Amino acid sequence: MPTVSLTLIGKPGCHLCDDAREIIRSVIAELPADAPAVTVDERDILQEPDLHEKYVEEIPVVLVDGRVHTYWRVDPIRLRTAILEDR
């Protein structure tokens, strides 16, 4: 079964990042049983200068399989579709 990799790029104390994290958790929890496995990695722009330089004005940023999926606000329907599209 395929695996989908999600990366949440943000920073501590960012309310939009907290919202994004909760939406990601909710979407994953509601996926059908035959959905791909999903791994989630969180990255902190305060700890990684290259990410800070690239994304400081756009956090949170969500990557799906290494590609930018969205920034600022996560649409749960769009995220679910992105996770399921390669089934």
PDB file with SEQRES, HELIX, SHEET and CRYST1 records, atoms N, CA, C and O in Angstrom:
SEQRES   1 A   87  MET PRO THR VAL SER LEU THR LEU ILE GLY LYS PRO GLY          
SEQRES   2 A   87  CYS HIS LEU CYS ASP ASP ALA ARG GLU ILE ILE ARG SER          
SEQRES   3 A   87  VAL ILE ALA GLU LEU PRO ALA ASP ALA PRO ALA VAL THR          
SEQRES   4 A   87  VAL ASP GLU ARG ASP ILE LEU GLN GLU PRO ASP LEU HIS          
SEQRES   5 A   87  GLU LYS TYR VAL GLU GLU ILE PRO VAL VAL LEU VAL ASP          
SEQRES   6 A   87  GLY ARG VAL HIS THR TYR TRP ARG VAL ASP PRO ILE ARG          
SEQRES   7 A   87  LEU ARG THR ALA ILE LEU GLU ASP ARG                          
HELIX    1 AA1 HIS A   15  ALA A   29  1                                  15    
HELIX    2 AA2 PRO A   49  TYR A   55  1                                   7    
HELIX    3 AA3 PRO A   76  LEU A   84  1                                   9    
SHEET    1 AA1 4 ALA A  37  ASP A  44  0                                        
SHEET    2 AA1 4 THR A   3  GLY A  10  1                                        
SHEET    3 AA1 4 VAL A  61  VAL A  64 -1                                        
SHEET    4 AA1 4 ARG A  67  TYR A  71 -1                                        
CRYST1    1.000    1.000    1.000  90.00  90.00  90.00 P 1           1          
ATOM      1  N   MET A   1       0.849  -1.179   0.000  1.00  0.00           N  
ATOM      2  CA  MET A   1       0.000   0.000   0.000  1.00  0.00           C  
ATOM      3  C   MET A   1       0.898   1.247   0.000  1.00  0.00           C  
ATOM      4  O   MET A   1       1.910   1.286   0.700  1.00  0.00           O  
ATOM      5  N   PRO A   2       0.526   2.251  -0.779  1.00  0.00           N  
ATOM      6  CA  PRO A   2       1.343   3.466  -0.839  1.00  0.00           C  
ATOM      7  C   PRO A   2       1.299   4.255   0.470  1.00  0.00           C  
ATOM      8  O   PRO A   2       0.383   4.108   1.280  1.00  0.00           O  
ATOM      9  N   THR A   3       2.296   5.078   0.644  1.00  0.00           N  
ATOM     10  CA  THR A   3       2.367   5.963   1.798  1.00  0.00           C  
ATOM     11  C   THR A   3       2.403   7.393   1.303  1.00  0.00           C  
ATOM     12  O   THR A   3       3.098   7.713   0.339  1.00  0.00           O  
ATOM     13  N   VAL A   4       1.648   8.252   1.972  1.00  0.00           N  
ATOM     14  CA  VAL A   4       1.650   9.679   1.675  1.00  0.00           C  
ATOM     15  C   VAL A   4       2.381  10.377   2.805  1.00  0.00           C  
ATOM     16  O   VAL A   4       2.118  10.128   3.982  1.00  0.00           O  
ATOM     17  N   SER A   5       3.299  11.249   2.435  1.00  0.00           N  
ATOM     18  CA  SER A   5       4.077  11.995   3.414  1.00  0.00           C  
ATOM     19  C   SER A   5       3.553  13.427   3.504  1.00  0.00           C  
ATOM     20  O   SER A   5       3.534  14.154   2.511  1.00  0.00           O  
ATOM     21  N   LEU A   6       3.126  13.828   4.713  1.00  0.00           N  
ATOM     22  CA  LEU A   6       2.708  15.201   4.954  1.00  0.00           C  
ATOM     23  C   LEU A   6       3.764  15.883   5.811  1.00  0.00           C  
ATOM     24  O   LEU A   6       4.269  15.295   6.768  1.00  0.00           O  
ATOM     25  N   THR A   7       4.091  17.103   5.474  1.00  0.00           N  
ATOM     26  CA  THR A   7       5.010  17.896   6.277  1.00  0.00           C  
ATOM     27  C   THR A   7       4.306  19.194   6.638  1.00  0.00           C  
ATOM     28  O   THR A   7       3.803  19.907   5.769  1.00  0.00           O  
ATOM     29  N   LEU A   8       4.279  19.490   7.925  1.00  0.00           N  
ATOM     30  CA  LEU A   8       3.725  20.746   8.418  1.00  0.00           C  
ATOM     31  C   LEU A   8       4.890  21.630   8.837  1.00  0.00           C  
ATOM     32  O   LEU A   8       5.637  21.299   9.758  1.00  0.00           O  
ATOM     33  N   ILE A   9       5.035  22.748   8.155  1.00  0.00           N  
ATOM     34  CA  ILE A   9       6.107  23.690   8.461  1.00  0.00           C  
ATOM     35  C   ILE A   9       5.481  24.872   9.191  1.00  0.00           C  
ATOM     36  O   ILE A   9       4.573  25.521   8.671  1.00  0.00           O  
ATOM     37  N   GLY A  10       5.968  25.145  10.387  1.00  0.00           N  
ATOM     38  CA  GLY A  10       5.410  26.224  11.187  1.00  0.00           C  
ATOM     39  C   GLY A  10       6.370  26.664  12.257  1.00  0.00           C  
ATOM     40  O   GLY A  10       7.586  26.534  12.113  1.00  0.00           O  
ATOM     41  N   LYS A  11       5.813  27.191  13.348  1.00  0.00           N  
ATOM     42  CA  LYS A  11       6.629  27.595  14.492  1.00  0.00           C  
ATOM     43  C   LYS A  11       5.767  27.564  15.741  1.00  0.00           C  
ATOM     44  O   LYS A  11       4.541  27.633  15.649  1.00  0.00           O  
ATOM     45  N   PRO A  12       6.391  27.463  16.906  1.00  0.00           N  
ATOM     46  CA  PRO A  12       5.642  27.470  18.162  1.00  0.00           C  
ATOM     47  C   PRO A  12       4.905  28.799  18.334  1.00  0.00           C  
ATOM     48  O   PRO A  12       5.390  29.857  17.933  1.00  0.00           O  
ATOM     49  N   GLY A  13       3.724  28.712  18.940  1.00  0.00           N  
ATOM     50  CA  GLY A  13       2.957  29.913  19.226  1.00  0.00           C  
ATOM     51  C   GLY A  13       2.168  30.461  18.051  1.00  0.00           C  
ATOM     52  O   GLY A  13       1.575  31.535  18.151  1.00  0.00           O  
ATOM     53  N   CYS A  14       2.152  29.744  16.946  1.00  0.00           N  
ATOM     54  CA  CYS A  14       1.439  30.177  15.736  1.00  0.00           C  
ATOM     55  C   CYS A  14       0.047  29.546  15.757  1.00  0.00           C  
ATOM     56  O   CYS A  14      -0.088  28.331  15.616  1.00  0.00           O  
ATOM     57  N   HIS A  15      -0.996  30.379  15.935  1.00  0.00           N  
ATOM     58  CA  HIS A  15      -2.352  29.822  16.033  1.00  0.00           C  
ATOM     59  C   HIS A  15      -2.801  29.182  14.723  1.00  0.00           C  
ATOM     60  O   HIS A  15      -3.555  28.209  14.749  1.00  0.00           O  
ATOM     61  N   LEU A  16      -2.359  29.700  13.584  1.00  0.00           N  
ATOM     62  CA  LEU A  16      -2.707  29.063  12.315  1.00  0.00           C  
ATOM     63  C   LEU A  16      -2.040  27.700  12.198  1.00  0.00           C  
ATOM     64  O   LEU A  16      -2.609  26.772  11.621  1.00  0.00           O  
ATOM     65  N   CYS A  17      -0.831  27.579  12.746  1.00  0.00           N  
ATOM     66  CA  CYS A  17      -0.128  26.286  12.737  1.00  0.00           C  
ATOM     67  C   CYS A  17      -0.874  25.279  13.615  1.00  0.00           C  
ATOM     68  O   CYS A  17      -1.000  24.107  13.263  1.00  0.00           O  
ATOM     69  N   ASP A  18      -1.364  25.753  14.759  1.00  0.00           N  
ATOM     70  CA  ASP A  18      -2.155  24.877  15.635  1.00  0.00           C  
ATOM     71  C   ASP A  18      -3.420  24.415  14.921  1.00  0.00           C  
ATOM     72  O   ASP A  18      -3.785  23.242  14.990  1.00  0.00           O  
ATOM     73  N   ASP A  19      -4.090  25.345  14.232  1.00  0.00           N  
ATOM     74  CA  ASP A  19      -5.292  24.987  13.472  1.00  0.00           C  
ATOM     75  C   ASP A  19      -4.968  23.953  12.393  1.00  0.00           C  
ATOM     76  O   ASP A  19      -5.696  22.976  12.222  1.00  0.00           O  
ATOM     77  N   ALA A  20      -3.871  24.175  11.669  1.00  0.00           N  
ATOM     78  CA  ALA A  20      -3.464  23.258  10.602  1.00  0.00           C  
ATOM     79  C   ALA A  20      -3.197  21.865  11.166  1.00  0.00           C  
ATOM     80  O   ALA A  20      -3.602  20.862  10.578  1.00  0.00           O  
ATOM     81  N   ARG A  21      -2.519  21.809  12.300  1.00  0.00           N  
ATOM     82  CA  ARG A  21      -2.205  20.526  12.939  1.00  0.00           C  
ATOM     83  C   ARG A  21      -3.494  19.765  13.265  1.00  0.00           C  
ATOM     84  O   ARG A  21      -3.586  18.561  13.023  1.00  0.00           O  
ATOM     85  N   GLU A  22      -4.474  20.459  13.806  1.00  0.00           N  
ATOM     86  CA  GLU A  22      -5.737  19.827  14.167  1.00  0.00           C  
ATOM     87  C   GLU A  22      -6.506  19.351  12.932  1.00  0.00           C  
ATOM     88  O   GLU A  22      -7.106  18.276  12.947  1.00  0.00           O  
ATOM     89  N   ILE A  23      -6.488  20.140  11.886  1.00  0.00           N  
ATOM     90  CA  ILE A  23      -7.163  19.729  10.649  1.00  0.00           C  
ATOM     91  C   ILE A  23      -6.492  18.498  10.069  1.00  0.00           C  
ATOM     92  O   ILE A  23      -7.171  17.569   9.632  1.00  0.00           O  
ATOM     93  N   ILE A  24      -5.165  18.481  10.058  1.00  0.00           N  
ATOM     94  CA  ILE A  24      -4.429  17.314   9.563  1.00  0.00           C  
ATOM     95  C   ILE A  24      -4.806  16.069  10.370  1.00  0.00           C  
ATOM     96  O   ILE A  24      -5.099  15.020   9.797  1.00  0.00           O  
ATOM     97  N   ARG A  25      -4.798  16.188  11.696  1.00  0.00           N  
ATOM     98  CA  ARG A  25      -5.170  15.047  12.551  1.00  0.00           C  
ATOM     99  C   ARG A  25      -6.586  14.565  12.258  1.00  0.00           C  
ATOM    100  O   ARG A  25      -6.839  13.365  12.159  1.00  0.00           O  
ATOM    101  N   SER A  26      -7.496  15.508  12.123  1.00  0.00           N  
ATOM    102  CA  SER A  26      -8.895  15.166  11.869  1.00  0.00           C  
ATOM    103  C   SER A  26      -9.064  14.463  10.524  1.00  0.00           C  
ATOM    104  O   SER A  26      -9.763  13.454  10.432  1.00  0.00           O  
ATOM    105  N   VAL A  27      -8.433  14.987   9.497  1.00  0.00           N  
ATOM    106  CA  VAL A  27      -8.531  14.387   8.160  1.00  0.00           C  
ATOM    107  C   VAL A  27      -7.976  12.968   8.179  1.00  0.00           C  
ATOM    108  O   VAL A  27      -8.596  12.053   7.636  1.00  0.00           O  
ATOM    109  N   ILE A  28      -6.820  12.778   8.795  1.00  0.00           N  
ATOM    110  CA  ILE A  28      -6.216  11.440   8.854  1.00  0.00           C  
ATOM    111  C   ILE A  28      -7.119  10.475   9.623  1.00  0.00           C  
ATOM    112  O   ILE A  28      -7.290   9.328   9.212  1.00  0.00           O  
ATOM    113  N   ALA A  29      -7.690  10.928  10.723  1.00  0.00           N  
ATOM    114  CA  ALA A  29      -8.547  10.066  11.545  1.00  0.00           C  
ATOM    115  C   ALA A  29      -9.798   9.623  10.800  1.00  0.00           C  
ATOM    116  O   ALA A  29     -10.349   8.559  11.082  1.00  0.00           O  
ATOM    117  N   GLU A  30     -10.244  10.433   9.853  1.00  0.00           N  
ATOM    118  CA  GLU A  30     -11.483  10.129   9.134  1.00  0.00           C  
ATOM    119  C   GLU A  30     -11.256   9.459   7.776  1.00  0.00           C  
ATOM    120  O   GLU A  30     -12.211   9.259   7.025  1.00  0.00           O  
ATOM    121  N   LEU A  31     -10.019   9.112   7.453  1.00  0.00           N  
ATOM    122  CA  LEU A  31      -9.756   8.445   6.175  1.00  0.00           C  
ATOM    123  C   LEU A  31     -10.346   7.040   6.171  1.00  0.00           C  
ATOM    124  O   LEU A  31     -10.422   6.395   7.216  1.00  0.00           O  
ATOM    125  N   PRO A  32     -10.764   6.566   5.004  1.00  0.00           N  
ATOM    126  CA  PRO A  32     -11.287   5.197   4.931  1.00  0.00           C  
ATOM    127  C   PRO A  32     -10.191   4.168   5.215  1.00  0.00           C  
ATOM    128  O   PRO A  32      -8.999   4.458   5.124  1.00  0.00           O  
ATOM    129  N   ALA A  33     -10.625   2.982   5.555  1.00  0.00           N  
ATOM    130  CA  ALA A  33      -9.691   1.917   5.923  1.00  0.00           C  
ATOM    131  C   ALA A  33      -8.711   1.571   4.807  1.00  0.00           C  
ATOM    132  O   ALA A  33      -7.585   1.154   5.080  1.00  0.00           O  
ATOM    133  N   ASP A  34      -9.126   1.739   3.557  1.00  0.00           N  
ATOM    134  CA  ASP A  34      -8.249   1.378   2.445  1.00  0.00           C  
ATOM    135  C   ASP A  34      -7.406   2.561   1.949  1.00  0.00           C  
ATOM    136  O   ASP A  34      -6.797   2.485   0.882  1.00  0.00           O  
ATOM    137  N   ALA A  35      -7.372   3.636   2.713  1.00  0.00           N  
ATOM    138  CA  ALA A  35      -6.576   4.813   2.339  1.00  0.00           C  
ATOM    139  C   ALA A  35      -5.089   4.514   2.501  1.00  0.00           C  
ATOM    140  O   ALA A  35      -4.709   3.629   3.268  1.00  0.00           O  
ATOM    141  N   PRO A  36      -4.259   5.245   1.786  1.00  0.00           N  
ATOM    142  CA  PRO A  36      -2.819   5.074   1.963  1.00  0.00           C  
ATOM    143  C   PRO A  36      -2.412   5.411   3.401  1.00  0.00           C  
ATOM    144  O   PRO A  36      -3.081   6.191   4.078  1.00  0.00           O  
ATOM    145  N   ALA A  37      -1.339   4.828   3.842  1.00  0.00           N  
ATOM    146  CA  ALA A  37      -0.777   5.208   5.142  1.00  0.00           C  
ATOM    147  C   ALA A  37      -0.260   6.639   5.031  1.00  0.00           C  
ATOM    148  O   ALA A  37       0.256   7.035   3.986  1.00  0.00           O  
ATOM    149  N   VAL A  38      -0.396   7.408   6.097  1.00  0.00           N  
ATOM    150  CA  VAL A  38       0.040   8.799   6.090  1.00  0.00           C  
ATOM    151  C   VAL A  38       1.066   9.006   7.191  1.00  0.00           C  
ATOM    152  O   VAL A  38       0.824   8.667   8.350  1.00  0.00           O  
ATOM    153  N   THR A  39       2.218   9.568   6.822  1.00  0.00           N  
ATOM    154  CA  THR A  39       3.206   9.962   7.815  1.00  0.00           C  
ATOM    155  C   THR A  39       3.179  11.481   7.906  1.00  0.00           C  
ATOM    156  O   THR A  39       3.006  12.173   6.902  1.00  0.00           O  
ATOM    157  N   VAL A  40       3.351  11.987   9.115  1.00  0.00           N  
ATOM    158  CA  VAL A  40       3.338  13.431   9.333  1.00  0.00           C  
ATOM    159  C   VAL A  40       4.638  13.826  10.016  1.00  0.00           C  
ATOM    160  O   VAL A  40       5.033  13.247  11.028  1.00  0.00           O  
ATOM    161  N   ASP A  41       5.285  14.816   9.442  1.00  0.00           N  
ATOM    162  CA  ASP A  41       6.531  15.360   9.985  1.00  0.00           C  
ATOM    163  C   ASP A  41       6.307  16.851  10.221  1.00  0.00           C  
ATOM    164  O   ASP A  41       5.826  17.559   9.337  1.00  0.00           O  
ATOM    165  N   GLU A  42       6.657  17.322  11.410  1.00  0.00           N  
ATOM    166  CA  GLU A  42       6.556  18.750  11.690  1.00  0.00           C  
ATOM    167  C   GLU A  42       7.947  19.363  11.679  1.00  0.00           C  
ATOM    168  O   GLU A  42       8.893  18.810  12.240  1.00  0.00           O  
ATOM    169  N   ARG A  43       8.050  20.502  11.036  1.00  0.00           N  
ATOM    170  CA  ARG A  43       9.323  21.214  10.938  1.00  0.00           C  
ATOM    171  C   ARG A  43       9.129  22.622  11.499  1.00  0.00           C  
ATOM    172  O   ARG A  43       8.102  23.254  11.249  1.00  0.00           O  
ATOM    173  N   ASP A  44      10.094  23.107  12.241  1.00  0.00           N  
ATOM    174  CA  ASP A  44      10.036  24.402  12.912  1.00  0.00           C  
ATOM    175  C   ASP A  44      10.957  25.390  12.198  1.00  0.00           C  
ATOM    176  O   ASP A  44      12.169  25.183  12.137  1.00  0.00           O  
ATOM    177  N   ILE A  45      10.375  26.466  11.659  1.00  0.00           N  
ATOM    178  CA  ILE A  45      11.202  27.434  10.925  1.00  0.00           C  
ATOM    179  C   ILE A  45      12.198  28.147  11.839  1.00  0.00           C  
ATOM    180  O   ILE A  45      13.188  28.694  11.355  1.00  0.00           O  
ATOM    181  N   LEU A  46      11.954  28.151  13.147  1.00  0.00           N  
ATOM    182  CA  LEU A  46      12.887  28.790  14.068  1.00  0.00           C  
ATOM    183  C   LEU A  46      14.142  27.943  14.283  1.00  0.00           C  
ATOM    184  O   LEU A  46      15.176  28.446  14.720  1.00  0.00           O  
ATOM    185  N   GLN A  47      14.036  26.656  13.970  1.00  0.00           N  
ATOM    186  CA  GLN A  47      15.164  25.741  14.135  1.00  0.00           C  
ATOM    187  C   GLN A  47      15.896  25.455  12.830  1.00  0.00           C  
ATOM    188  O   GLN A  47      16.983  24.877  12.834  1.00  0.00           O  
ATOM    189  N   GLU A  48      15.298  25.860  11.716  1.00  0.00           N  
ATOM    190  CA  GLU A  48      15.880  25.547  10.410  1.00  0.00           C  
ATOM    191  C   GLU A  48      15.943  26.819   9.560  1.00  0.00           C  
ATOM    192  O   GLU A  48      14.948  27.211   8.951  1.00  0.00           O  
ATOM    193  N   PRO A  49      17.111  27.458   9.520  1.00  0.00           N  
ATOM    194  CA  PRO A  49      17.249  28.746   8.816  1.00  0.00           C  
ATOM    195  C   PRO A  49      16.810  28.718   7.354  1.00  0.00           C  
ATOM    196  O   PRO A  49      16.252  29.697   6.860  1.00  0.00           O  
ATOM    197  N   ASP A  50      17.052  27.620   6.666  1.00  0.00           N  
ATOM    198  CA  ASP A  50      16.647  27.558   5.257  1.00  0.00           C  
ATOM    199  C   ASP A  50      15.126  27.595   5.110  1.00  0.00           C  
ATOM    200  O   ASP A  50      14.605  28.235   4.197  1.00  0.00           O  
ATOM    201  N   LEU A  51      14.412  26.906   6.013  1.00  0.00           N  
ATOM    202  CA  LEU A  51      12.952  26.953   5.977  1.00  0.00           C  
ATOM    203  C   LEU A  51      12.443  28.329   6.393  1.00  0.00           C  
ATOM    204  O   LEU A  51      11.461  28.825   5.840  1.00  0.00           O  
ATOM    205  N   HIS A  52      13.107  28.941   7.361  1.00  0.00           N  
ATOM    206  CA  HIS A  52      12.722  30.281   7.801  1.00  0.00           C  
ATOM    207  C   HIS A  52      12.806  31.261   6.633  1.00  0.00           C  
ATOM    208  O   HIS A  52      11.881  32.034   6.386  1.00  0.00           O  
ATOM    209  N   GLU A  53      13.910  31.216   5.931  1.00  0.00           N  
ATOM    210  CA  GLU A  53      14.112  32.127   4.798  1.00  0.00           C  
ATOM    211  C   GLU A  53      13.050  31.909   3.713  1.00  0.00           C  
ATOM    212  O   GLU A  53      12.549  32.864   3.120  1.00  0.00           O  
ATOM    213  N   LYS A  54      12.726  30.665   3.470  1.00  0.00           N  
ATOM    214  CA  LYS A  54      11.817  30.330   2.374  1.00  0.00           C  
ATOM    215  C   LYS A  54      10.343  30.569   2.718  1.00  0.00           C  
ATOM    216  O   LYS A  54       9.567  30.996   1.863  1.00  0.00           O  
ATOM    217  N   TYR A  55       9.956  30.293   3.978  1.00  0.00           N  
ATOM    218  CA  TYR A  55       8.537  30.263   4.300  1.00  0.00           C  
ATOM    219  C   TYR A  55       8.087  31.222   5.401  1.00  0.00           C  
ATOM    220  O   TYR A  55       6.931  31.145   5.816  1.00  0.00           O  
ATOM    221  N   VAL A  56       8.925  32.103   5.884  1.00  0.00           N  
ATOM    222  CA  VAL A  56       8.582  32.922   7.053  1.00  0.00           C  
ATOM    223  C   VAL A  56       7.263  33.675   6.894  1.00  0.00           C  
ATOM    224  O   VAL A  56       6.556  33.868   7.883  1.00  0.00           O  
ATOM    225  N   GLU A  57       6.914  34.100   5.706  1.00  0.00           N  
ATOM    226  CA  GLU A  57       5.683  34.866   5.487  1.00  0.00           C  
ATOM    227  C   GLU A  57       4.492  33.996   5.121  1.00  0.00           C  
ATOM    228  O   GLU A  57       3.401  34.521   4.896  1.00  0.00           O  
ATOM    229  N   GLU A  58       4.667  32.691   5.056  1.00  0.00           N  
ATOM    230  CA  GLU A  58       3.605  31.816   4.549  1.00  0.00           C  
ATOM    231  C   GLU A  58       3.137  30.749   5.530  1.00  0.00           C  
ATOM    232  O   GLU A  58       2.229  29.986   5.199  1.00  0.00           O  
ATOM    233  N   ILE A  59       3.722  30.664   6.723  1.00  0.00           N  
ATOM    234  CA  ILE A  59       3.373  29.567   7.626  1.00  0.00           C  
ATOM    235  C   ILE A  59       1.935  29.677   8.111  1.00  0.00           C  
ATOM    236  O   ILE A  59       1.401  30.778   8.246  1.00  0.00           O  
ATOM    237  N   PRO A  60       1.324  28.556   8.367  1.00  0.00           N  
ATOM    238  CA  PRO A  60       1.850  27.220   8.161  1.00  0.00           C  
ATOM    239  C   PRO A  60       1.850  26.827   6.686  1.00  0.00           C  
ATOM    240  O   PRO A  60       1.020  27.276   5.895  1.00  0.00           O  
ATOM    241  N   VAL A  61       2.792  25.990   6.358  1.00  0.00           N  
ATOM    242  CA  VAL A  61       2.883  25.431   5.014  1.00  0.00           C  
ATOM    243  C   VAL A  61       2.713  23.923   5.148  1.00  0.00           C  
ATOM    244  O   VAL A  61       3.315  23.298   6.020  1.00  0.00           O  
ATOM    245  N   VAL A  62       1.899  23.350   4.288  1.00  0.00           N  
ATOM    246  CA  VAL A  62       1.717  21.903   4.276  1.00  0.00           C  
ATOM    247  C   VAL A  62       2.252  21.373   2.951  1.00  0.00           C  
ATOM    248  O   VAL A  62       1.847  21.815   1.876  1.00  0.00           O  
ATOM    249  N   LEU A  63       3.162  20.424   3.053  1.00  0.00           N  
ATOM    250  CA  LEU A  63       3.695  19.736   1.881  1.00  0.00           C  
ATOM    251  C   LEU A  63       3.060  18.349   1.813  1.00  0.00           C  
ATOM    252  O   LEU A  63       2.904  17.680   2.834  1.00  0.00           O  
ATOM    253  N   VAL A  64       2.704  17.931   0.627  1.00  0.00           N  
ATOM    254  CA  VAL A  64       2.232  16.565   0.397  1.00  0.00           C  
ATOM    255  C   VAL A  64       3.242  15.916  -0.536  1.00  0.00           C  
ATOM    256  O   VAL A  64       3.424  16.335  -1.679  1.00  0.00           O  
ATOM    257  N   ASP A  65       3.889  14.887  -0.020  1.00  0.00           N  
ATOM    258  CA  ASP A  65       4.941  14.195  -0.771  1.00  0.00           C  
ATOM    259  C   ASP A  65       5.994  15.184  -1.288  1.00  0.00           C  
ATOM    260  O   ASP A  65       6.464  15.079  -2.421  1.00  0.00           O  
ATOM    261  N   GLY A  66       6.347  16.139  -0.435  1.00  0.00           N  
ATOM    262  CA  GLY A  66       7.433  17.071  -0.739  1.00  0.00           C  
ATOM    263  C   GLY A  66       7.045  18.269  -1.578  1.00  0.00           C  
ATOM    264  O   GLY A  66       7.881  19.135  -1.837  1.00  0.00           O  
ATOM    265  N   ARG A  67       5.794  18.339  -2.010  1.00  0.00           N  
ATOM    266  CA  ARG A  67       5.335  19.468  -2.826  1.00  0.00           C  
ATOM    267  C   ARG A  67       4.393  20.348  -2.006  1.00  0.00           C  
ATOM    268  O   ARG A  67       3.596  19.845  -1.213  1.00  0.00           O  
ATOM    269  N   VAL A  68       4.488  21.651  -2.198  1.00  0.00           N  
ATOM    270  CA  VAL A  68       3.608  22.559  -1.466  1.00  0.00           C  
ATOM    271  C   VAL A  68       2.161  22.265  -1.833  1.00  0.00           C  
ATOM    272  O   VAL A  68       1.774  22.311  -3.001  1.00  0.00           O  
ATOM    273  N   HIS A  69       1.384  21.967  -0.823  1.00  0.00           N  
ATOM    274  CA  HIS A  69      -0.052  21.730  -0.992  1.00  0.00           C  
ATOM    275  C   HIS A  69      -0.828  23.013  -0.684  1.00  0.00           C  
ATOM    276  O   HIS A  69      -1.716  23.405  -1.441  1.00  0.00           O  
ATOM    277  N   THR A  70      -0.489  23.658   0.426  1.00  0.00           N  
ATOM    278  CA  THR A  70      -1.182  24.874   0.823  1.00  0.00           C  
ATOM    279  C   THR A  70      -0.363  25.628   1.853  1.00  0.00           C  
ATOM    280  O   THR A  70       0.591  25.101   2.425  1.00  0.00           O  
ATOM    281  N   TYR A  71      -0.752  26.860   2.073  1.00  0.00           N  
ATOM    282  CA  TYR A  71      -0.169  27.651   3.144  1.00  0.00           C  
ATOM    283  C   TYR A  71      -1.271  28.485   3.790  1.00  0.00           C  
ATOM    284  O   TYR A  71      -2.338  28.677   3.207  1.00  0.00           O  
ATOM    285  N   TRP A  72      -1.011  28.967   4.972  1.00  0.00           N  
ATOM    286  CA  TRP A  72      -1.906  29.751   5.838  1.00  0.00           C  
ATOM    287  C   TRP A  72      -3.073  28.939   6.370  1.00  0.00           C  
ATOM    288  O   TRP A  72      -3.112  28.657   7.568  1.00  0.00           O  
ATOM    289  N   ARG A  73      -4.013  28.555   5.543  1.00  0.00           N  
ATOM    290  CA  ARG A  73      -5.192  27.821   6.012  1.00  0.00           C  
ATOM    291  C   ARG A  73      -5.308  26.502   5.240  1.00  0.00           C  
ATOM    292  O   ARG A  73      -5.120  26.447   4.024  1.00  0.00           O  
ATOM    293  N   VAL A  74      -5.623  25.452   5.985  1.00  0.00           N  
ATOM    294  CA  VAL A  74      -5.741  24.122   5.386  1.00  0.00           C  
ATOM    295  C   VAL A  74      -7.217  23.808   5.172  1.00  0.00           C  
ATOM    296  O   VAL A  74      -8.011  23.843   6.112  1.00  0.00           O  
ATOM    297  N   ASP A  75      -7.573  23.505   3.942  1.00  0.00           N  
ATOM    298  CA  ASP A  75      -8.936  23.095   3.611  1.00  0.00           C  
ATOM    299  C   ASP A  75      -8.999  21.580   3.777  1.00  0.00           C  
ATOM    300  O   ASP A  75      -8.317  20.854   3.054  1.00  0.00           O  
ATOM    301  N   PRO A  76      -9.810  21.093   4.718  1.00  0.00           N  
ATOM    302  CA  PRO A  76      -9.833  19.650   4.974  1.00  0.00           C  
ATOM    303  C   PRO A  76     -10.273  18.816   3.774  1.00  0.00           C  
ATOM    304  O   PRO A  76      -9.745  17.725   3.562  1.00  0.00           O  
ATOM    305  N   ILE A  77     -11.211  19.297   3.000  1.00  0.00           N  
ATOM    306  CA  ILE A  77     -11.676  18.535   1.831  1.00  0.00           C  
ATOM    307  C   ILE A  77     -10.571  18.437   0.788  1.00  0.00           C  
ATOM    308  O   ILE A  77     -10.348  17.376   0.205  1.00  0.00           O  
ATOM    309  N   ARG A  78      -9.892  19.534   0.560  1.00  0.00           N  
ATOM    310  CA  ARG A  78      -8.787  19.541  -0.415  1.00  0.00           C  
ATOM    311  C   ARG A  78      -7.638  18.636   0.047  1.00  0.00           C  
ATOM    312  O   ARG A  78      -7.036  17.931  -0.763  1.00  0.00           O  
ATOM    313  N   LEU A  79      -7.336  18.659   1.349  1.00  0.00           N  
ATOM    314  CA  LEU A  79      -6.269  17.800   1.883  1.00  0.00           C  
ATOM    315  C   LEU A  79      -6.654  16.328   1.750  1.00  0.00           C  
ATOM    316  O   LEU A  79      -5.840  15.507   1.328  1.00  0.00           O  
ATOM    317  N   ARG A  80      -7.879  15.999   2.105  1.00  0.00           N  
ATOM    318  CA  ARG A  80      -8.343  14.609   1.985  1.00  0.00           C  
ATOM    319  C   ARG A  80      -8.229  14.137   0.537  1.00  0.00           C  
ATOM    320  O   ARG A  80      -7.772  13.025   0.272  1.00  0.00           O  
ATOM    321  N   THR A  81      -8.644  14.986  -0.390  1.00  0.00           N  
ATOM    322  CA  THR A  81      -8.562  14.647  -1.813  1.00  0.00           C  
ATOM    323  C   THR A  81      -7.113  14.400  -2.223  1.00  0.00           C  
ATOM    324  O   THR A  81      -6.829  13.451  -2.954  1.00  0.00           O  
ATOM    325  N   ALA A  82      -6.204  15.238  -1.765  1.00  0.00           N  
ATOM    326  CA  ALA A  82      -4.786  15.070  -2.110  1.00  0.00           C  
ATOM    327  C   ALA A  82      -4.230  13.757  -1.565  1.00  0.00           C  
ATOM    328  O   ALA A  82      -3.436  13.093  -2.233  1.00  0.00           O  
ATOM    329  N   ILE A  83      -4.633  13.389  -0.385  1.00  0.00           N  
ATOM    330  CA  ILE A  83      -4.159  12.135   0.216  1.00  0.00           C  
ATOM    331  C   ILE A  83      -4.695  10.932  -0.558  1.00  0.00           C  
ATOM    332  O   ILE A  83      -3.978   9.955  -0.770  1.00  0.00           O  
ATOM    333  N   LEU A  84      -5.942  11.006  -0.971  1.00  0.00           N  
ATOM    334  CA  LEU A  84      -6.593   9.858  -1.619  1.00  0.00           C  
ATOM    335  C   LEU A  84      -6.389   9.775  -3.119  1.00  0.00           C  
ATOM    336  O   LEU A  84      -6.705   8.747  -3.717  1.00  0.00           O  
ATOM    337  N   GLU A  85      -5.879  10.807  -3.742  1.00  0.00           N  
ATOM    338  CA  GLU A  85      -5.851  10.834  -5.207  1.00  0.00           C  
ATOM    339  C   GLU A  85      -4.969   9.766  -5.855  1.00  0.00           C  
ATOM    340  O   GLU A  85      -5.193   9.427  -7.017  1.00  0.00           O  
ATOM    341  N   ASP A  86      -3.999   9.236  -5.163  1.00  0.00           N  
ATOM    342  CA  ASP A  86      -3.100   8.247  -5.762  1.00  0.00           C  
ATOM    343  C   ASP A  86      -3.485   6.808  -5.438  1.00  0.00           C  
ATOM    344  O   ASP A  86      -2.687   5.895  -5.652  1.00  0.00           O  
ATOM    345  N   ARG A  87      -4.686   6.594  -4.928  1.00  0.00           N  
ATOM    346  CA  ARG A  87      -5.083   5.227  -4.568  1.00  0.00           C  
ATOM    347  C   ARG A  87      -5.256   4.352  -5.758  1.00  0.00           C  
ATOM    348  O   ARG A  87      -5.588   3.175  -5.617  1.00  0.00           O  
TER     349      ARG A  87                                                      
END                                                                             
